């Protein structure tokens, strides 16, 4: 949760203090936020589509990191 809030702060310069603030800060919810909000979805997807989910999360983190570094250069 902290990492998502920090990412939004770095991108928008506004720190989301509540879960609702965090949700509103995104135009499209990242998969990590969707899984944070629904443990049942995470449990079901990680059992049924483990590789796809892990690749998606990896790509999301990579996108966040590259996006952040692109903004700071």
DSSP file (Angstrom, degrees, kcal/mol; ACC not computed):
  #  RESIDUE AA STRUCTURE BP1 BP2  ACC     N-H-->O    O-->H-N    N-H-->O    O-->H-N    TCO  KAPPA ALPHA  PHI   PSI    X-CA   Y-CA   Z-CA
    1    1 A X     >        0   0    0      0, 0.0     4,-2.4     0, 0.0     5,-0.2   0.000 360.0 360.0 360.0 -43.8    0.0    0.0    0.0
    2    2 A X  H  >  +     0   0    0      1,-0.2     4,-2.9     2,-0.2     5,-0.2   0.911 360.0  53.0 -60.3 -42.2    2.8    2.4    0.9
    3    3 A X  H  > S+     0   0    0      1,-0.2     4,-2.4     2,-0.2    -1,-0.2   0.900 109.6  48.2 -62.2 -40.5    4.5    1.7   -2.4
    4    4 A X  H  > S+     0   0    0      2,-0.2     4,-2.1     1,-0.2    -1,-0.2   0.907 113.0  47.9 -66.4 -41.0    1.3    2.5   -4.4
    5    5 A X  H  X S+     0   0    0     -4,-2.4     4,-2.3     2,-0.2    11,-0.4   0.913 112.3  49.2 -65.3 -41.7    0.8    5.7   -2.4
    6    6 A X  H  X S+     0   0    0     -4,-2.9     4,-2.6     2,-0.2    -2,-0.2   0.907 109.1  52.5 -64.3 -41.8    4.4    6.7   -2.9
    7    7 A X  H  X S+     0   0    0     -4,-2.4     4,-1.9     1,-0.2    -1,-0.2   0.915 110.3  48.1 -60.3 -43.0    4.2    6.1   -6.6
    8    8 A X  H  X S+     0   0    0     -4,-2.1     4,-3.2     2,-0.2     6,-0.5   0.887 110.7  51.6 -66.2 -37.8    1.1    8.3   -6.9
    9    9 A X  H  X S+     0   0    0     -4,-2.3     4,-2.6     1,-0.2    -2,-0.2   0.932 110.4  48.2 -63.1 -44.9    2.8   11.0   -4.9
   10   10 A X  H  < S+     0   0    0     -4,-2.6    -1,-0.2     1,-0.2    -2,-0.2   0.849 119.2  40.1 -64.5 -33.2    5.8   10.9   -7.2
   11   11 A X  H  < S+     0   0    0     -4,-1.9    -2,-0.2    -5,-0.2    -1,-0.2   0.880 132.5  20.9 -83.0 -40.1    3.6   11.1  -10.3
   12   12 A X  H  < S-     0   0    0     -4,-3.2    -3,-0.2     2,-0.2    -2,-0.2   0.573  91.6-127.8-107.9 -12.1    1.0   13.6   -9.1
   13   13 A X  S  < S+     0   0    0     -4,-2.6     2,-0.4    -5,-0.4    -4,-0.2   0.664  80.3 103.9  67.1  17.9    2.8   15.4   -6.3
   14   14 A X        -     0   0    0     -6,-0.5     2,-0.6    -5,-0.1    -2,-0.2  -0.993  67.5-139.7-129.7 125.4   -0.2   14.7   -4.0
   15   15 A X        -     0   0    0     -2,-0.4     2,-0.7    -6,-0.1    -9,-0.1  -0.731  17.0-132.6 -86.8 120.6    0.0   12.0   -1.4
   16   16 A X        -     0   0    0     -2,-0.6    -7,-0.1   -11,-0.4     6,-0.1  -0.618  21.7-173.8 -74.6 114.5   -3.2    9.9   -1.1
   17   17 A X        +     0   0    0     -2,-0.7     2,-0.3   -12,-0.0    -1,-0.2   0.772  65.1  38.0 -81.6 -27.8   -3.9    9.7    2.6
   18   18 A X  S  > S-     0   0    0      1,-0.1     4,-2.0     0, 0.0     5,-0.1  -0.754  85.7-110.5-120.3 167.1   -6.9    7.2    2.4
   19   19 A X  H  > S+     0   0    0     -2,-0.3     4,-2.4     1,-0.2     5,-0.2   0.888 121.0  53.2 -62.2 -38.5   -7.7    4.2    0.3
   20   20 A X  H  > S+     0   0    0      2,-0.2     4,-2.4     1,-0.2    -1,-0.2   0.913 106.4  52.0 -63.9 -41.8  -10.4    6.2   -1.5
   21   21 A X  H  > S+     0   0    0      1,-0.2     4,-1.3     2,-0.2    -1,-0.2   0.895 109.9  50.5 -58.7 -39.7   -7.8    9.0   -2.3
   22   22 A X  H  < S+     0   0    0     -4,-2.0     4,-0.4     2,-0.2     3,-0.2   0.923 109.9  48.7 -65.4 -44.3   -5.6    6.3   -3.8
   23   23 A X  H >< S+     0   0    0     -4,-2.4     3,-1.1     1,-0.2    -2,-0.2   0.900 111.4  49.5 -62.3 -41.2   -8.4    4.9   -5.9
   24   24 A X  H 3< S+     0   0    0     -4,-2.4    -1,-0.2     1,-0.2    -2,-0.2   0.768  99.0  68.6 -69.1 -25.7   -9.3    8.4   -7.2
   25   25 A X  T 3< S+     0   0    0     -4,-1.3     2,-0.4    -3,-0.2    -1,-0.2   0.643  91.7  72.9 -70.6 -14.0   -5.7    9.1   -8.0
   26   26 A X    <   -     0   0    0     -3,-1.1     3,-0.2    -4,-0.4   -18,-0.0  -0.841  58.9-163.1-105.2 138.0   -5.7    6.5  -10.9
   27   27 A X  S    S+     0   0    0     -2,-0.4     2,-0.4     1,-0.3    -1,-0.2   0.894  95.2  20.5 -75.2 -45.6   -7.5    6.9  -14.2
   28   28 A X  S    S-     0   0    0      0, 0.0    -1,-0.3     0, 0.0     2,-0.2  -0.994  94.4-119.7-123.8 126.4   -7.2    3.2  -14.7
   29   29 A X        -     0   0    0     -2,-0.4    -6,-0.1    -3,-0.2     2,-0.0  -0.465  27.1-126.1 -69.4 128.5   -6.7    1.0  -11.7
   30   30 A X    >>  -     0   0    0     -2,-0.2     4,-1.9     1,-0.1     3,-0.5  -0.327  23.1-112.0 -66.4 156.5   -3.4   -1.0  -11.8
   31   31 A X  H 3> S+     0   0    0      1,-0.2     4,-2.4     2,-0.2     5,-0.2   0.848 117.1  59.8 -60.4 -34.4   -3.8   -4.8  -11.3
   32   32 A X  H 3> S+     0   0    0      1,-0.2     4,-2.0     2,-0.2    -1,-0.2   0.880 105.4  48.3 -63.4 -36.8   -1.9   -4.5   -8.0
   33   33 A X  H <> S+     0   0    0     -3,-0.5     4,-2.0     2,-0.2    -1,-0.2   0.901 109.6  52.6 -69.2 -41.1   -4.7   -2.2   -6.6
   34   34 A X  H  X S+     0   0    0     -4,-1.9     4,-1.1     1,-0.2    -2,-0.2   0.916 112.1  45.3 -60.1 -42.5   -7.4   -4.5   -7.9
   35   35 A X  H  < S+     0   0    0     -4,-2.4     7,-0.3     1,-0.2    -1,-0.2   0.858 109.3  55.4 -70.8 -34.2   -5.8   -7.4   -6.0
   36   36 A X  H  < S+     0   0    0     -4,-2.0     3,-0.2     1,-0.2    -1,-0.2   0.880 110.5  46.6 -62.7 -36.7   -5.2   -5.3   -2.9
   37   37 A X  H  < S+     0   0    0     -4,-2.0     2,-0.4     1,-0.2    -1,-0.2   0.719 119.1  40.0 -79.0 -21.3   -9.0   -4.5   -2.9
   38   38 A X     X  +     0   0    0     -4,-1.1     4,-2.0    -5,-0.2    -1,-0.2  -0.823  52.5 177.1-137.1  96.9  -10.1   -8.2   -3.5
   39   39 A X  H  > S+     0   0    0     -2,-0.4     4,-2.9    -3,-0.2     5,-0.2   0.849  87.7  58.1 -62.6 -33.7   -8.3  -11.0   -1.7
   40   40 A X  H  > S+     0   0    0      2,-0.2     4,-2.6     1,-0.2    -1,-0.2   0.918 105.5  48.3 -64.4 -42.9  -10.7  -13.4   -3.3
   41   41 A X  H  > S+     0   0    0      2,-0.2     4,-2.9     1,-0.2     5,-0.3   0.922 112.4  49.7 -62.6 -43.7   -9.8  -12.3   -6.8
   42   42 A X  H  X S+     0   0    0     -4,-2.0     4,-2.9    -7,-0.3     5,-0.3   0.948 111.7  48.0 -58.6 -50.0   -6.1  -12.7   -6.0
   43   43 A X  H  X S+     0   0    0     -4,-2.9     4,-1.3     1,-0.2    -2,-0.2   0.919 115.6  44.3 -58.8 -45.3   -6.6  -16.2   -4.5
   44   44 A X  H  X S+     0   0    0     -4,-2.6     4,-2.4    -5,-0.2     5,-0.2   0.941 117.1  44.0 -66.1 -47.8   -8.6  -17.3   -7.5
   45   45 A X  H  X S+     0   0    0     -4,-2.9     4,-3.3     1,-0.2     8,-0.2   0.885 110.5  53.2 -68.6 -39.0   -6.3  -15.8  -10.2
   46   46 A X  H  < S+     0   0    0     -4,-2.9     4,-0.4    -5,-0.3    -1,-0.2   0.817 114.1  44.4 -69.2 -27.5   -3.1  -16.9   -8.6
   47   47 A X  H  < S+     0   0    0     -4,-1.3     3,-0.3    -5,-0.3    -2,-0.2   0.915 124.0  33.0 -76.6 -45.2   -4.3  -20.4   -8.5
   48   48 A X  H  < S+     0   0    0     -4,-2.4    -2,-0.2     1,-0.2    -3,-0.2   0.789 136.2  18.4 -85.2 -29.2   -5.8  -20.5  -12.0
   49   49 A X  S  X S+     0   0    0     -4,-3.3     4,-2.6    -5,-0.2     5,-0.3  -0.228  70.7 153.3-138.3  45.9   -3.4  -18.2  -13.9
   50   50 A X  H  > S+     0   0    0     -4,-0.4     4,-2.6    -3,-0.3     5,-0.2   0.872  74.8  44.0 -49.8 -52.7   -0.3  -17.9  -11.9
   51   51 A X  H  > S+     0   0    0      1,-0.2     4,-2.6     2,-0.2     5,-0.2   0.925 114.2  49.5 -63.3 -44.9    2.2  -17.2  -14.6
   52   52 A X  H  > S+     0   0    0      1,-0.2     4,-2.2     2,-0.2    -1,-0.2   0.916 113.5  46.7 -59.8 -44.2    0.0  -14.6  -16.3
   53   53 A X  H  X S+     0   0    0     -4,-2.6     4,-2.6    -8,-0.2     5,-0.2   0.923 112.6  48.5 -66.0 -45.5   -0.6  -12.8  -13.1
   54   54 A X  H  X S+     0   0    0     -4,-2.6     4,-2.4    -5,-0.3    -1,-0.2   0.899 112.6  48.4 -64.8 -40.0    3.0  -12.8  -12.0
   55   55 A X  H  X S+     0   0    0     -4,-2.6     4,-2.8    -5,-0.2    -1,-0.2   0.908 111.1  51.3 -63.7 -41.0    4.1  -11.5  -15.4
   56   56 A X  H  X S+     0   0    0     -4,-2.2     4,-2.2    -5,-0.2    -2,-0.2   0.917 111.5  46.4 -62.7 -43.4    1.4   -8.8  -15.3
   57   57 A X  H  X S+     0   0    0     -4,-2.6     4,-2.4     2,-0.2    -1,-0.2   0.902 112.1  51.5 -65.5 -40.2    2.6   -7.7  -11.8
   58   58 A X  H  X S+     0   0    0     -4,-2.4     4,-2.4    -5,-0.2    -2,-0.2   0.937 110.9  47.8 -60.1 -47.1    6.2   -7.7  -13.0
   59   59 A X  H  X S+     0   0    0     -4,-2.8     4,-2.5     1,-0.2    -1,-0.2   0.870 110.4  52.8 -63.4 -37.0    5.3   -5.5  -16.0
   60   60 A X  H  X S+     0   0    0     -4,-2.2     4,-2.5     2,-0.2    -1,-0.2   0.933 110.3  46.2 -64.8 -45.8    3.3   -3.1  -13.9
   61   61 A X  H  X S+     0   0    0     -4,-2.4     4,-2.7     2,-0.2     5,-0.2   0.915 112.9  50.8 -62.9 -42.1    6.2   -2.6  -11.5
   62   62 A X  H  X S+     0   0    0     -4,-2.4     4,-2.9     1,-0.2     5,-0.3   0.919 110.3  49.4 -60.9 -44.0    8.6   -2.2  -14.4
   63   63 A X  H  X S+     0   0    0     -4,-2.5     4,-2.6     2,-0.2    -2,-0.2   0.908 111.5  49.1 -62.2 -42.9    6.3    0.4  -16.0
   64   64 A X  H  X S+     0   0    0     -4,-2.5     4,-2.4     2,-0.2    -2,-0.2   0.937 114.2  45.2 -61.9 -47.1    6.0    2.3  -12.7
   65   65 A X  H  X S+     0   0    0     -4,-2.7     4,-2.5     2,-0.2    -2,-0.2   0.926 115.9  44.9 -65.5 -44.8    9.8    2.3  -12.2
   66   66 A X  H  X S+     0   0    0     -4,-2.9     4,-2.1    -5,-0.2    -1,-0.2   0.887 113.2  51.6 -67.4 -37.4   10.5    3.3  -15.8
   67   67 A X  H  X S+     0   0    0     -4,-2.6     4,-1.5    -5,-0.3    -2,-0.2   0.905 111.0  47.9 -63.4 -41.8    7.8    6.0  -15.7
   68   68 A X  H  X S+     0   0    0     -4,-2.4     4,-1.2     1,-0.2     3,-0.3   0.937 112.9  47.0 -65.0 -46.8    9.2    7.4  -12.5
   69   69 A X  H  X S+     0   0    0     -4,-2.5     4,-0.9     1,-0.2    -1,-0.2   0.839 108.6  55.8 -67.7 -30.7   12.8    7.5  -13.8
   70   70 A X  H  < S+     0   0    0     -4,-2.1    -1,-0.2     1,-0.2     3,-0.2   0.854 107.6  49.8 -66.7 -33.0   11.6    9.1  -17.1
   71   71 A X  H  < S+     0   0    0     -4,-1.5    -1,-0.2    -3,-0.3    -2,-0.2   0.753 111.3  48.9 -75.8 -23.9   10.0   11.9  -15.0
   72   72 A X  H  <        0   0    0     -4,-1.2    -1,-0.2     1,-0.2    -2,-0.2   0.592 360.0 360.0 -93.7 -10.6   13.2   12.5  -13.0
   73   73 A X     <        0   0    0     -4,-0.9    -1,-0.2    -3,-0.2    -2,-0.1   0.474 360.0 360.0 -85.2 360.0   15.6   12.7  -15.9
